[in-house]
Amino acid sequence: MHVVYFFSVDTALPSGKNRATRQKVEALKKINDKVEVFTLDRSKFSSKLFSKVAICFNVICYILINRRSINVYMSRGSSPILAHIICKIFGIHVVREVHADIFDEIPHLRKSEALKFFIRVFSLKSYFLDSRADQRVYNNPMLKAYHIEKGVAKESDNCVYIGGSIDAVVNISQEEAKEKFGLKPDFKYLVFTGSASVWHGVHYLVELQKCFLKHEDKIRIVCGGGEVSSKIDPDGCLINITPLDDSGCSELIKAADACLLPVNNVRVSPGSPLKLYDYMINGAPVISQQRMPGYSDEVEKFGAGITVDYADTSRTRQEIINLLADEGLLRNYAVSGAGSYKSYMWEKRVVDWFSKA
């Protein structure tokens, strides 16, 4: 299959979204005859604007020249409308990758009101493209259901969680990892490597650590996905190791006795967390928010850990203490999560993307 994939993010940047995009591109190329990728490349242009103009022009020209051989045009974000029109004219299947409802997220962005207004305006284009595609691929069933209600999605659209990559695996023992990060051998460590975004629920971890400290538990929570602001953790309860690159986050996961997967349910969709698959493939037992699609169902499916209600701090503390006291159960969760990796690799996920194409 000949696939053209357009996305408007710079994969050279270190964020989780950009790393996931790099991984899915590699997976796409493994399972398809030909994949042509168009994305921002700041190395060739002096500004982001010129880079966007260039890739929009290039993808339109490429589609026109290769219109007879292209099977699928897939895009995410601000794709050129003309590219979609050309694909429709020549019968090329148009797929949109949808990971969030931007209008739902805007109120939670730490931006000025003026900037939020412009984001809303520019997001109308992406919303229009989502609604006009032949097919949409959602990363969470809650988001798909929300868009069905709004008349954007169809029941026939695909819903596929994001995937993992063996590139996330690091060869370091727990003892070596703890020593590298200065962690004490007689303490238990719970690791969170997501960003401190409002929808990731880091404030629950602050309250949980306070509860551990109150009961003098020898348990510490370590965050490594980015800076935790003093507004979230004014007393500095959490151990915050930052900045860490992809490899550093994986090494921190190796130091963990278990990894944390909270979520603050403030959006119509919690998304699909890349860190979950980083945890599992590195053999870390996972403690996920319960009854949350994309989180608890995946942990339960792969037998990779337990689910808790992070909003109930006291009960969560006791459930974690019980888990950490059972070395056999921890080992089983670690082995099961890592051993199931072929079922959640990006190669498997992107095959599911096109199951209805």
C-alpha positions as CSV (number, residue, x, y, z in Angstrom):
1,M,0.0,0.0,0.0
2,H,1.2,3.5,-0.9
3,V,0.6,5.8,2.1
4,V,1.2,9.6,2.3
5,Y,1.4,10.8,5.9
6,F,1.3,14.5,6.8
7,F,1.6,15.9,10.3
8,S,2.5,19.4,11.5
9,V,4.8,18.6,14.4
10,D,8.6,18.8,14.6
11,T,9.8,15.3,15.4
12,A,13.2,16.6,16.4
13,L,11.7,18.0,19.6
14,P,11.8,15.9,22.8
15,S,8.2,15.8,23.8
16,G,6.3,12.6,24.1
17,K,4.0,13.4,21.2
18,N,7.0,13.9,18.9
19,R,8.7,10.8,20.1
20,A,5.5,8.8,19.5
21,T,5.2,10.3,16.0
22,R,8.7,9.2,15.1
23,Q,7.9,5.7,16.3
24,K,4.7,5.4,14.4
25,V,6.4,6.6,11.2
26,E,9.0,3.8,11.6
27,A,6.2,1.3,12.1
28,L,4.3,2.6,9.0
29,K,7.4,2.1,6.9
30,K,7.7,-1.5,8.1
31,I,4.2,-2.6,7.1
32,N,3.6,-0.7,3.9
33,D,5.1,-0.9,0.4
34,K,5.8,2.8,0.3
35,V,5.3,5.6,2.9
36,E,6.0,9.2,2.0
37,V,6.2,11.5,5.1
38,F,5.7,15.3,5.1
39,T,6.5,17.1,8.3
40,L,8.1,20.2,9.8
41,D,11.8,20.4,9.2
42,R,13.3,23.5,11.0
43,S,16.8,22.4,9.9
44,K,16.1,23.5,6.4
45,F,14.1,26.7,7.1
46,S,14.7,29.8,9.2
47,S,11.2,29.8,10.7
48,K,8.3,27.5,11.5
49,L,6.1,29.5,9.1
50,F,8.3,28.9,6.1
51,S,8.6,25.2,7.0
52,K,4.8,24.9,7.1
53,V,4.4,26.7,3.8
54,A,7.1,24.4,2.2
55,I,5.6,21.1,3.4
56,C,2.1,22.1,2.3
57,F,3.4,23.0,-1.2
58,N,5.4,19.8,-1.3
59,V,2.6,17.4,-0.3
60,I,0.2,18.9,-2.8
61,C,2.7,18.5,-5.6
62,Y,3.5,15.0,-4.5
63,I,-0.1,13.9,-4.5
64,L,-0.8,15.4,-7.9
65,I,2.3,13.7,-9.4
66,N,1.6,10.3,-7.8
67,R,-2.2,10.4,-7.7
68,R,-2.6,7.1,-9.6
69,S,-0.5,5.1,-7.1
70,I,-1.4,6.6,-3.7
71,N,-3.9,4.5,-1.7
72,V,-4.2,6.4,1.5
73,Y,-3.6,10.0,2.5
74,M,-3.3,10.3,6.3
75,S,-2.9,13.5,8.2
76,R,-3.0,15.0,11.7
77,G,-3.3,18.6,12.7
78,S,-3.2,21.5,10.2
79,S,-3.1,19.7,6.8
80,P,-3.6,21.8,3.6
81,I,-7.3,21.7,2.6
82,L,-6.3,21.6,-1.1
83,A,-4.5,18.2,-0.5
84,H,-7.8,16.8,0.9
85,I,-9.7,18.2,-2.1
86,I,-7.3,16.6,-4.6
87,C,-7.5,13.3,-2.8
88,K,-11.3,13.4,-2.9
89,I,-11.2,14.1,-6.6
90,F,-8.9,11.2,-7.5
91,G,-10.5,8.7,-5.1
92,I,-7.6,8.5,-2.6
93,H,-8.8,7.3,0.8
94,V,-8.5,10.2,3.3
95,V,-7.8,9.3,7.0
96,R,-7.5,11.7,9.9
97,E,-5.7,10.9,13.1
98,V,-7.5,12.5,16.0
99,H,-6.0,12.5,19.5
100,A,-7.9,15.4,21.2
101,D,-10.7,17.9,20.9
102,I,-8.7,21.1,20.9
103,F,-11.8,23.2,21.9
104,D,-12.1,21.1,25.0
105,E,-8.4,21.5,25.8
106,I,-8.0,25.3,25.3
107,P,-9.5,26.3,28.7
108,H,-6.8,24.2,30.4
109,L,-3.9,25.7,28.4
110,R,-1.5,28.0,30.3
111,K,-1.8,30.8,27.7
112,S,-3.2,34.3,27.6
113,E,-6.8,34.8,26.6
114,A,-5.8,36.5,23.4
115,L,-3.6,33.6,22.4
116,K,-6.4,31.1,23.3
117,F,-8.7,33.1,20.9
118,F,-6.3,32.7,18.0
119,I,-5.8,29.0,18.8
120,R,-9.6,28.5,18.6
121,V,-9.7,30.3,15.2
122,F,-6.9,28.4,13.7
123,S,-8.2,25.1,15.1
124,L,-11.4,25.4,13.0
125,K,-9.5,24.2,10.0
126,S,-8.4,21.0,11.7
127,Y,-11.9,20.4,13.0
128,F,-13.3,20.9,9.5
129,L,-10.8,18.4,8.0
130,D,-11.6,15.8,10.7
131,S,-15.3,16.0,9.9
132,R,-14.7,15.7,6.1
133,A,-12.3,12.8,6.1
134,D,-13.4,9.3,4.8
135,Q,-12.3,7.8,8.0
136,R,-11.0,8.9,11.4
137,V,-8.6,7.0,13.8
138,Y,-9.2,7.9,17.4
139,N,-6.8,7.1,20.2
140,N,-9.5,6.8,22.9
141,P,-13.1,5.5,22.7
142,M,-14.3,8.4,24.9
143,L,-13.1,10.9,22.3
144,K,-14.7,9.0,19.5
145,A,-18.1,8.8,21.4
146,Y,-17.9,12.6,22.0
147,H,-17.3,13.3,18.3
148,I,-20.1,11.0,17.3
149,E,-22.4,13.1,19.5
150,K,-21.1,16.2,17.8
151,G,-21.6,14.8,14.3
152,V,-17.9,14.6,13.5
153,A,-17.3,10.9,13.9
154,K,-19.1,7.7,12.7
155,E,-19.5,4.4,14.4
156,S,-17.4,2.9,11.6
157,D,-14.4,5.0,12.5
158,N,-11.4,3.2,14.0
159,C,-10.3,3.6,17.6
160,V,-6.7,2.4,18.2
161,Y,-4.6,3.2,21.3
162,I,-1.0,4.4,20.7
163,G,1.8,1.9,20.9
164,G,5.2,1.1,22.4
165,S,8.6,0.7,21.0
166,I,11.6,-1.5,21.9
167,D,13.6,1.7,21.6
168,A,12.3,2.6,25.0
169,V,14.1,-0.4,26.6
170,V,17.4,0.3,28.4
171,N,19.9,-2.3,29.6
172,I,20.4,-1.3,33.3
173,S,19.6,-3.1,36.5
174,Q,17.4,-1.6,39.2
175,E,20.4,-1.3,41.5
176,E,22.5,0.5,38.9
177,A,19.5,2.8,38.1
178,K,18.9,3.7,41.8
179,E,22.6,4.4,42.3
180,K,22.7,6.6,39.2
181,F,19.8,8.8,40.4
182,G,21.0,8.8,44.1
183,L,18.0,6.8,45.4
184,K,18.4,5.0,48.7
185,P,18.4,1.2,48.6
186,D,16.2,0.8,51.7
187,F,13.3,2.9,50.2
188,K,10.6,1.9,47.8
189,Y,10.3,4.2,44.8
190,L,7.2,4.9,42.7
191,V,8.0,6.6,39.4
192,F,6.0,8.9,37.1
193,T,7.5,10.0,33.8
194,G,4.6,11.9,32.3
195,S,4.5,15.7,32.0
196,A,3.0,17.8,34.8
197,S,0.0,18.9,32.7
198,V,-3.2,19.6,34.5
199,W,-4.9,16.5,33.0
200,H,-2.2,14.1,34.1
201,G,-3.2,14.3,37.8
202,V,0.2,15.1,39.4
203,H,-1.6,16.8,42.2
204,Y,-2.9,13.4,43.2
205,L,0.7,12.2,43.6
206,V,1.5,15.1,45.9
207,E,-1.4,14.2,48.2
208,L,-0.3,10.5,48.1
209,Q,3.3,11.4,49.0
210,K,2.0,13.5,51.9
211,C,0.1,10.5,53.1
212,F,3.2,8.3,52.9
213,L,5.1,10.9,54.9
214,K,2.4,11.2,57.5
215,H,2.5,7.4,58.1
216,E,6.3,7.4,57.9
217,D,6.2,4.9,55.1
218,K,9.6,4.3,53.4
219,I,8.1,5.1,50.0
220,R,9.0,8.0,47.8
221,I,7.4,9.2,44.5
222,V,9.8,10.3,41.8
223,C,8.7,12.4,38.8
224,G,10.9,12.5,35.7
225,G,8.9,13.8,32.8
226,G,9.3,17.5,33.4
227,E,9.3,20.2,36.0
228,V,6.6,20.0,38.7
229,S,5.8,23.6,39.6
230,S,5.7,24.9,43.1
231,K,2.0,25.7,42.5
232,I,1.3,21.9,42.3
233,D,3.8,20.9,44.9
234,P,4.5,23.9,47.2
235,D,6.2,21.9,49.9
236,G,8.5,19.9,47.5
237,C,7.1,16.6,48.6
238,L,7.9,14.9,45.3
239,I,11.4,14.0,44.1
240,N,11.6,15.8,40.7
241,I,14.5,14.8,38.5
242,T,14.5,17.0,35.4
243,P,15.4,17.5,32.6
244,L,15.5,13.9,31.5
245,D,15.6,12.7,27.9
246,D,13.9,9.6,26.6
247,S,16.8,7.3,27.7
248,G,16.9,9.0,31.1
249,C,13.2,8.4,31.6
250,S,13.6,4.8,30.8
251,E,16.5,4.4,33.2
252,L,14.3,6.1,35.9
253,I,11.6,3.5,35.2
254,K,14.2,0.8,35.7
255,A,14.8,2.2,39.2
256,A,11.1,1.9,40.1
257,D,9.5,-0.6,42.3
258,A,6.3,0.3,40.5
259,C,5.2,3.1,38.1
260,L,2.3,5.5,38.5
261,L,-0.4,6.2,35.9
262,P,-2.8,8.8,37.4
263,V,-5.2,10.9,35.3
264,N,-7.2,14.1,36.1
265,N,-10.5,13.6,34.4
266,V,-11.0,17.2,33.2
267,R,-11.2,16.5,29.4
268,V,-13.7,14.6,27.3
269,S,-10.9,12.1,26.7
270,P,-7.9,11.2,28.8
271,G,-5.9,10.3,25.7
272,S,-3.7,7.3,25.3
273,P,-0.5,7.5,27.5
274,L,2.8,6.7,25.9
275,K,4.3,6.3,29.3
276,L,2.1,3.3,30.0
277,Y,3.9,1.3,27.3
278,D,7.3,2.7,28.4
279,Y,6.5,1.3,31.8
280,M,5.4,-2.1,30.6
281,I,8.1,-2.8,28.1
282,N,10.7,-2.0,30.7
283,G,9.2,-4.5,33.1
284,A,7.7,-2.1,35.7
285,P,4.5,-3.0,37.5
286,V,1.9,-0.3,36.8
287,I,-0.5,1.4,39.2
288,S,-3.2,2.9,37.0
289,Q,-6.3,5.1,37.6
290,Q,-9.2,2.7,37.7
291,R,-12.2,2.7,35.3
292,M,-10.4,4.8,32.7
293,P,-10.3,3.7,29.0
294,G,-6.7,3.7,27.6
295,Y,-5.3,3.3,31.2
296,S,-7.0,0.7,33.4
297,D,-8.3,-1.5,30.6
298,E,-4.8,-1.9,29.1
299,V,-3.2,-2.6,32.4
300,E,-5.8,-5.3,33.1
301,K,-5.6,-6.7,29.6
302,F,-1.9,-7.3,29.8
303,G,-1.8,-8.3,33.4
304,A,0.7,-5.5,34.1
305,G,-0.5,-4.1,37.5
306,I,-3.3,-2.9,39.6
307,T,-5.9,-0.1,39.3
308,V,-6.7,2.4,42.0
309,D,-8.7,5.5,42.6
310,Y,-6.1,8.2,43.0
311,A,-8.7,10.6,44.3
312,D,-9.1,8.3,47.4
313,T,-5.6,8.9,48.9
314,S,-5.9,6.8,52.0
315,R,-7.2,3.7,50.2
316,T,-4.7,4.1,47.4
317,R,-1.9,4.3,49.9
318,Q,-3.0,1.0,51.5
319,E,-3.4,-0.8,48.1
320,I,0.1,0.3,47.1
321,I,1.6,-0.9,50.4
322,N,-0.1,-4.3,49.9
323,L,1.3,-4.5,46.4
324,L,4.9,-3.5,47.3
325,A,4.8,-6.1,50.1
326,D,4.1,-8.9,47.6
327,E,7.3,-9.5,45.6
328,G,5.9,-12.5,43.8
329,L,2.9,-10.4,42.5
330,L,5.2,-7.6,41.5
331,R,7.4,-10.0,39.6
332,N,4.3,-11.5,37.8
333,Y,3.1,-8.0,36.7
334,A,6.5,-7.1,35.5
335,V,6.9,-10.3,33.4
336,S,3.4,-10.2,32.1
337,G,3.6,-6.5,30.9
338,A,7.0,-6.9,29.3
339,G,6.2,-10.3,27.8
340,S,3.1,-9.0,26.0
341,Y,5.1,-6.3,24.1
342,K,4.3,-7.6,20.6
343,S,0.6,-7.0,21.3
344,Y,1.1,-3.3,21.9
345,M,3.9,-2.4,19.6
346,W,3.4,0.4,17.1
347,E,3.6,-2.2,14.2
348,K,0.5,-3.8,15.6
349,R,-1.3,-0.5,16.2
350,V,-0.7,0.9,12.7
351,V,-2.0,-2.3,11.1
352,D,-5.3,-1.7,13.0
353,W,-5.4,1.9,11.7
354,F,-6.1,0.6,8.2
355,S,-8.4,-2.3,9.0
356,K,-11.3,-0.3,7.5
357,A,-9.5,1.6,4.8
